[in-house]
Amino acid sequence: MRHFFIRGFEILLSIFLILGLIGSIIAGVSLIVSPEAAAIGTELPPGFSGPAAGVALIVGGVIYTIFIGGLMFLGLGIYHNTRRMAEALERQ
């Protein structure tokens, strides 16, 4: 039962990471296409709108998603490695 939850977490993590990447790209492209709509109600720094802001959002969002996903998968890798080590020690 424990492995079911870990495997389910891996699947959900993969799905959320893919959705995060797609969301970052869609938000960046929408900012590139329509900079006025993204600036409604916010104060953007001077000269930081349109394509520059869209590309920055895409790059920042993708880097953040990869970083957080890498940390999550690192934790899962530690779990799997610990489980394999415990099984190897039990076999001895």
C-alpha positions as CSV (number, residue, x, y, z in Angstrom):
1,M,0.0,0.0,0.0
2,R,2.9,2.3,0.8
3,H,4.3,1.8,-2.7
4,F,0.9,2.7,-4.2
5,F,1.0,6.2,-2.6
6,I,4.6,6.8,-3.6
7,R,3.9,5.8,-7.2
8,G,0.8,7.9,-7.2
9,F,2.8,10.9,-5.9
10,E,5.3,10.4,-8.8
11,I,2.6,10.4,-11.3
12,L,0.9,13.5,-9.8
13,L,4.2,15.3,-9.6
14,S,4.9,14.6,-13.3
15,I,1.5,15.9,-14.3
16,F,1.8,19.0,-12.2
17,L,5.3,19.7,-13.5
18,I,4.1,19.4,-17.1
19,L,1.1,21.7,-16.3
20,G,3.5,24.2,-14.7
21,L,5.7,24.3,-17.7
22,I,2.7,24.7,-20.1
23,G,1.3,27.4,-17.8
24,S,4.6,29.3,-17.8
25,I,4.8,29.2,-21.6
26,I,1.2,30.2,-22.1
27,A,1.5,33.1,-19.6
28,G,4.7,34.3,-21.3
29,V,3.2,34.1,-24.8
30,S,0.1,35.9,-23.7
31,L,2.3,38.7,-22.2
32,I,4.3,38.9,-25.5
33,V,1.1,39.1,-27.6
34,S,-0.8,41.5,-25.4
35,P,1.4,43.5,-22.9
36,E,-1.4,45.9,-22.1
37,A,-3.7,43.2,-20.7
38,A,-1.0,41.9,-18.4
39,A,-0.2,45.4,-17.0
40,I,-3.8,46.2,-15.9
41,G,-3.7,47.0,-12.2
42,T,0.0,46.5,-11.8
43,E,3.1,48.7,-12.1
44,L,5.7,47.3,-14.4
45,P,9.2,48.7,-14.3
46,P,9.9,51.2,-17.1
47,G,11.0,49.5,-20.3
48,F,10.0,46.1,-19.0
49,S,6.9,45.1,-21.0
50,G,6.0,43.3,-24.1
51,P,8.4,40.7,-25.4
52,A,11.1,41.3,-22.8
53,A,8.6,40.6,-19.9
54,G,7.2,37.6,-21.8
55,V,10.5,36.0,-22.4
56,A,11.6,36.7,-18.8
57,L,8.4,35.1,-17.5
58,I,8.9,32.0,-19.8
59,V,12.6,31.6,-18.8
60,G,11.9,32.3,-15.1
61,G,8.9,30.0,-15.0
62,V,10.6,27.1,-16.7
63,I,13.8,27.4,-14.6
64,Y,11.7,27.5,-11.4
65,T,9.5,24.5,-12.4
66,I,12.6,22.5,-13.3
67,F,14.3,23.4,-10.0
68,I,11.3,22.5,-7.9
69,G,10.7,19.4,-9.8
70,G,14.3,18.3,-9.5
71,L,14.1,18.8,-5.8
72,M,11.0,16.7,-5.5
73,F,12.4,13.9,-7.7
74,L,15.6,14.0,-5.7
75,G,13.5,13.3,-2.6
76,L,11.8,10.4,-4.3
77,G,15.2,9.1,-5.5
78,I,16.4,9.1,-1.9
79,Y,13.3,7.2,-0.8
80,H,13.9,4.6,-3.5
81,N,17.6,4.3,-2.8
82,T,16.9,3.8,1.0
83,R,14.3,1.2,0.2
84,R,16.7,-0.7,-2.0
85,M,19.4,-0.5,0.6
86,A,17.1,-1.9,3.3
87,E,16.0,-4.7,1.0
88,A,19.7,-5.5,0.3
89,L,20.6,-5.6,3.9
90,E,17.6,-7.8,4.7
91,R,18.8,-10.3,2.1
92,Q,22.2,-10.6,3.8
